[in-house]
Amino acid sequence: MKIKTYLSNKYIRSTLFILLGLLLGWFIFHKPPTDKNVSGWKVSETQNTIWTCAMHPQIRMNHPGKCPICGMDLIPLKQEIAPVDSDAIVMTEEAAKLAEVQISIVTSQNPVKRLRLYGKIEADERLIQTQPAHVAGRIEKLLVNFTGEKVQKGQVIAQIYSPGLLIAQQELLEAVKMKNERPDIYEVAREKLFQMKFTESQILSIERSGTIRPVFELEATVSGIVIAKMVNVGDYVSLGTPMYQIADLSKVWVVFDAYESDLPWIRVGDRILFTARSQPGKEYTGIVSFIDPVIDPQKRTARIRVEIQNEANNLKPEMFVSGILMARLSGGKSLVIPQSAVLWTGKRSIVYVRIPDTKEPTFKMREIVLGPSMEDSYVVLDGLREGEEVVTNGTFIVDAAAQLAGKPSMMNSEKRKNTVLHDHSGMKM
């Protein structure tokens, strides 16, 4: 009730209106002090402040304004004391966590690589022989008529009618009659039949019976599988004409294709465990006996040969096989780093090495020389020392920060010249 009484007084009411107007005017026209050192999330805006865009950090300006790309207000870039190494990039702990930056220690070890190789079964070239015709004439009969047929040494495989054979037998019978007077002619006649692959018993049979054989029976000189048939019945052949190719498959070659990048890992004497598609679950073990010194120009691979016994004939030529070779690099221990640590720039291979004894994550780009690669790591030939730490996750983010700061990075091997818009050695991401 007292408040209503006071407000009913016109003098008091007028005084309150005047005070309210003065207070409102103070709020409207009052300006804060010009000191720009404000606490909280803002940073002092000095003459050296660099302004950037939160969405496009590549924008660098020396005065506030709008982003020329998206139109957002530019914000001041946080500045800190420059690192000890002017080429190093400093990140805050928060930025490193957001970027999921991880590091690994450079270790020295005996590199081991698990090589997966693919190939096929081939006949041993040293066990492939050509069966020739031992006499000239016409093929009367073929007793081996198709490839893949198995033959035994001494088996009759063809019959050849040969006029020359008839003449040679007749000469032998004539020489037998003058054996005592002209033993030299007798020996020449016998030798002629020996050249036609007649055996001693066959020659003696002709001498005793006096009978001439009109057809020559061709016997296999080796045992094996016929892999090629080059003649047919009725063909005329000369002395030495190839008739069959016969392969002994009791021992075969397993030939793998190895990429040229894997060749430093493979040595003669290495053990390979392999399987054939036709025999799932069956494992074979072989030893590398030969590495082809010539690279296939089409496939860019070299042939790796393994020799294996095949008495049961389970491994057949042209079968596909796959093998595993646990290879060790010659030369003892080497420095090894994860593959994720390496950035490729054509001829250059770079990593980011953590600078030790710094309060906050600090990294510096370094060029290295790589050796052979493993499944998920590389051998380092030069550029790193055992015990150093390299970035293995978040590498591209660290490199992007280095590029924005004008430091040596994947895209520029030399530090850029100092400019307002590009070089801020004290920038902290």
MOFENDA-V950894 format. One record per residue. N is the residue number from 0. SS is DSSP state (h for helix, s for strand, l for the rest). PSI is psi in radians with two decimals (none if undefined). NEAR is the number of other C-alpha atoms within 8 Angstrom. Layout:
n: {N,N}
ss: {SS,SS}
psi: {PSI,PSI}
near: {NEAR,NEAR}
This chain:
n: {0,1,2,3,4,5,6,7,8,9,10,11,12,13,14,15,16,17,18,19,20,21,22,23,24,25,26,27,28,29,30,31,32,33,34,35,36,37,38,39,40,41,42,43,44,45,46,47,48,49,50,51,52,53,54,55,56,57,58,59,60,61,62,63,64,65,66,67,68,69,70,71,72,73,74,75,76,77,78,79,80,81,82,83,84,85,86,87,88,89,90,91,92,93,94,95,96,97,98,99,100,101,102,103,104,105,106,107,108,109,110,111,112,113,114,115,116,117,118,119,120,121,122,123,124,125,126,127,128,129,130,131,132,133,134,135,136,137,138,139,140,141,142,143,144,145,146,147,148,149,150,151,152,153,154,155,156,157,158,159,160,161,162,163,164,165,166,167,168,169,170,171,172,173,174,175,176,177,178,179,180,181,182,183,184,185,186,187,188,189,190,191,192,193,194,195,196,197,198,199,200,201,202,203,204,205,206,207,208,209,210,211,212,213,214,215,216,217,218,219,220,221,222,223,224,225,226,227,228,229,230,231,232,233,234,235,236,237,238,239,240,241,242,243,244,245,246,247,248,249,250,251,252,253,254,255,256,257,258,259,260,261,262,263,264,265,266,267,268,269,270,271,272,273,274,275,276,277,278,279,280,281,282,283,284,285,286,287,288,289,290,291,292,293,294,295,296,297,298,299,300,301,302,303,304,305,306,307,308,309,310,311,312,313,314,315,316,317,318,319,320,321,322,323,324,325,326,327,328,329,330,331,332,333,334,335,336,337,338,339,340,341,342,343,344,345,346,347,348,349,350,351,352,353,354,355,356,357,358,359,360,361,362,363,364,365,366,367,368,369,370,371,372,373,374,375,376,377,378,379,380,381,382,383,384,385,386,387,388,389,390,391,392,393,394,395,396,397,398,399,400,401,402,403,404,405,406,407,408,409,410,411,412,413,414,415,416,417,418,419,420,421,422,423,424,425,426,427,428}
ss: {l,h,h,h,h,h,h,h,l,h,h,h,h,h,h,h,h,h,h,h,h,h,h,h,h,h,h,h,h,l,l,l,l,l,l,l,l,l,l,l,l,l,l,l,l,l,l,l,l,l,s,s,l,l,l,l,l,l,l,l,s,l,l,l,l,s,l,l,l,l,l,l,s,l,s,s,l,l,s,l,l,l,l,l,l,l,l,l,s,s,l,l,h,h,h,h,h,h,l,l,l,s,s,s,s,l,s,s,s,l,l,s,s,s,s,s,s,s,s,s,s,s,s,l,h,h,h,s,s,s,s,s,l,l,l,l,s,s,s,s,s,s,l,l,l,l,l,l,l,s,s,l,l,l,l,s,s,s,s,s,s,l,h,h,h,h,h,h,h,h,h,h,h,h,h,h,h,l,l,l,l,l,h,h,h,h,h,h,h,h,h,h,h,h,h,l,l,l,l,h,h,h,h,h,h,h,h,h,h,l,l,l,l,l,s,s,s,s,s,l,l,l,l,s,s,s,s,s,s,l,l,l,l,l,l,s,s,l,l,l,l,s,s,s,s,s,s,l,l,l,s,s,s,s,s,s,s,s,s,h,h,h,h,h,h,l,l,l,l,l,s,s,s,s,s,s,l,l,l,l,l,l,s,s,s,s,s,s,s,s,s,l,l,l,l,l,l,l,l,l,s,s,s,s,s,s,s,s,s,l,l,l,l,l,l,l,l,l,l,s,s,s,s,s,s,s,s,s,l,l,l,l,l,s,s,s,s,s,h,h,h,l,s,s,s,l,l,s,s,s,s,s,s,s,l,l,l,l,l,l,l,s,s,s,s,s,s,s,s,s,s,s,s,l,l,l,s,s,s,s,s,s,l,l,l,l,l,l,s,s,s,s,s,l,h,h,h,h,h,h,h,h,h,h,l,l,l,l,l,l,l,l,l,l,l,l,l,l,l,l,l,l,l,l,l,l,s,s,l}
psi: {-0.64,-0.64,-0.70,-0.63,-0.74,-0.74,-0.40,-0.27,2.13,-0.53,-0.78,-0.72,-0.69,-0.70,-0.71,-0.70,-0.68,-0.79,-0.71,-0.66,-0.71,-0.73,-0.74,-0.69,-0.63,-0.73,-0.62,-0.80,-0.11,2.35,2.44,2.88,2.69,0.00,2.13,0.04,1.56,2.36,3.01,-2.48,-0.21,2.70,2.51,2.33,1.52,3.13,-0.39,0.09,2.36,2.35,2.42,3.00,2.36,-0.52,-0.43,1.40,-0.19,-0.25,2.24,2.13,2.66,0.28,2.69,2.81,-2.72,2.59,2.22,-0.19,-0.92,-0.19,0.07,2.73,2.37,2.60,2.66,2.45,2.28,2.29,2.48,3.09,2.40,2.57,2.92,-0.76,2.10,-0.30,-0.02,2.71,2.25,2.36,2.58,2.82,-0.68,-0.76,-0.69,-0.64,-0.76,-0.63,-0.06,0.76,2.24,2.63,2.72,2.64,2.36,2.13,2.77,2.20,2.98,1.85,2.34,2.31,2.32,1.85,2.24,2.08,2.56,2.54,-2.74,2.91,2.39,2.66,2.55,2.04,-0.50,-0.28,0.25,2.16,2.60,2.29,1.90,2.95,2.29,-0.17,2.78,2.44,-2.81,2.35,2.04,-0.61,2.45,2.11,-0.20,1.95,-0.06,2.73,2.64,-0.19,2.46,2.37,2.72,2.59,2.29,-0.14,2.37,2.15,-0.21,2.75,2.28,2.20,2.16,1.96,-0.63,-0.58,-0.70,-0.73,-0.72,-0.66,-0.68,-0.68,-0.63,-0.77,-0.63,-0.65,-0.51,-0.62,-0.56,0.53,-0.73,-0.67,-0.75,1.27,-0.44,-0.68,-0.66,-0.77,-0.66,-0.72,-0.72,-0.75,-0.60,-0.68,-0.60,-0.65,-0.46,0.25,0.43,2.49,2.92,-0.73,-0.66,-0.70,-0.76,-0.63,-0.69,-0.71,-0.73,-0.76,-0.45,0.27,2.40,2.33,2.05,-0.36,2.33,2.25,2.01,2.17,2.53,2.34,-0.26,2.84,2.59,-2.77,2.32,2.05,-0.12,2.38,2.11,-0.02,2.91,2.89,2.36,-0.23,2.56,2.33,2.68,2.99,2.13,0.00,2.24,2.30,-0.71,2.74,2.22,2.26,2.34,1.96,0.30,-0.35,2.31,2.93,2.44,1.96,2.04,2.66,2.16,2.28,2.61,-0.49,-0.33,-0.17,-0.59,-0.32,-0.25,2.33,2.67,2.30,-0.22,2.59,2.35,2.30,2.17,2.81,2.70,2.50,-0.50,-0.21,1.21,2.36,-0.31,2.14,2.45,2.65,2.30,2.91,2.34,2.10,-0.29,2.43,2.08,2.22,-0.09,2.35,2.38,2.11,-0.36,-0.86,-0.22,0.72,2.84,2.57,2.23,2.10,2.37,2.34,2.38,2.49,2.52,0.87,-0.64,-0.05,0.58,-0.49,2.04,2.51,2.44,0.02,2.46,2.47,2.76,2.45,2.81,2.26,2.06,1.71,2.51,2.40,2.32,2.70,0.08,-2.66,2.61,2.78,2.40,2.38,2.70,2.62,-0.54,-0.23,-0.26,2.33,2.30,2.38,0.91,-1.80,-0.34,2.51,2.15,2.72,2.86,2.07,2.33,2.29,2.14,2.88,0.72,2.59,-0.61,2.79,2.07,2.26,2.68,2.37,2.50,2.34,2.43,2.89,2.13,2.59,-2.61,2.68,2.62,-2.92,-0.80,0.40,2.95,2.62,2.32,2.13,-0.55,2.60,-0.24,2.81,2.65,2.37,-0.29,2.78,2.34,2.64,2.23,-0.22,2.40,0.32,-0.72,-0.57,-0.74,-0.71,-0.68,-0.70,-0.67,-0.68,-0.78,-0.51,-0.01,0.38,2.85,2.30,-2.98,-0.62,-0.41,2.06,-0.37,2.57,2.34,2.80,2.62,2.11,2.75,-0.63,-0.25,-0.48,1.98,1.46,-0.35,0.13,2.49,2.14,none}
near: {4,5,6,7,8,9,9,7,8,7,6,9,11,8,8,8,8,8,8,8,8,8,8,8,9,8,7,6,6,7,4,4,4,4,5,6,7,8,6,4,4,6,9,7,9,5,5,6,11,12,14,15,14,7,4,8,9,7,10,12,10,11,7,10,6,8,12,5,5,5,7,7,9,12,9,11,9,8,8,7,5,8,10,4,5,7,9,12,14,12,11,10,8,6,9,11,8,7,8,8,12,8,10,10,10,14,9,9,8,9,11,9,10,10,9,8,11,11,11,12,15,11,13,12,5,5,9,11,9,9,11,10,13,10,14,12,12,11,15,10,8,11,8,7,7,7,9,7,9,8,11,9,9,8,8,10,11,13,14,14,11,13,9,9,10,11,8,11,12,9,9,12,11,8,13,9,6,10,10,5,5,9,10,6,9,13,8,8,12,10,8,9,12,10,8,8,7,9,7,7,6,8,11,8,8,12,11,6,6,7,6,8,7,9,8,11,9,11,10,13,7,10,12,11,13,15,10,8,11,7,7,7,8,7,8,8,11,9,9,8,8,10,11,13,13,15,14,12,14,9,12,15,12,12,12,11,11,12,9,9,6,10,8,8,10,9,8,9,7,10,10,12,11,12,13,13,8,5,7,7,5,7,8,7,8,11,11,15,10,8,11,8,5,5,10,8,6,4,5,9,11,14,11,13,12,12,12,9,7,11,8,5,8,6,9,9,9,7,11,10,12,11,11,11,12,10,11,10,10,5,4,6,8,11,14,13,13,11,9,10,13,10,10,9,9,5,5,8,13,13,13,14,12,13,9,5,4,7,4,8,12,12,12,11,11,9,9,13,9,10,8,9,8,11,6,8,11,13,14,14,10,7,9,9,7,9,7,10,10,13,15,14,10,11,13,6,8,11,11,9,10,13,13,10,12,12,16,14,12,11,7,10,7,7,9,10,5,7,6,10,9,11,12,9,11,9,12,10,8}
